[in-house]
């Protein structure tokens, strides 16, 4: 079977896990879903990243903010989780493919342009937080790893 290189996309889209897997989201959270791109290519190349919060805290986790995740152990976990994906992405980039990474706005882990901070410490009955300009912990680790490897990429939140 021969590959039709003229119709293959030269792009790789790397996406946050929940953009294609709604059950992995925090219960009650309705983030946008990824819509199939109309690139004109016969195939769309997608790498779906794992969900660090679901793996680290489980499916029954509670709402959390970036400042609660911003500690060495969670950062180390995110970095190690991403390394095999970084290996693939680096190889694709080195073969001439364009890399685009899509995050989830307001996510403390996977936000690119907007994340969430705050939330009173200790036992609280009313959890309040705010959305601020910034990148989530997992996506900061992704950016750092790819920059260290000299991989060129574009990164943005899903629109």
HUNORZI-V893911 format. One record per helix or strand. SS is the DSSP state (A for helix, B for strand). FROM is the first residue (numbers start at 1). TO is the last residue. If there is no record, write none. Layout:
BEGIN
<<SS | FROM | TO> <SS | FROM | TO>>
END
This chain:
BEGIN
<<A | 5 | 7> <B | 8 | 8> <B | 11 | 15> <A | 17 | 19> <A | 22 | 24> <B | 43 | 43> <B | 46 | 48> <A | 52 | 57> <A | 66 | 69> <A | 72 | 94> <B | 98 | 103> <B | 114 | 118> <B | 129 | 133> <A | 137 | 148> <B | 154 | 157>>
END
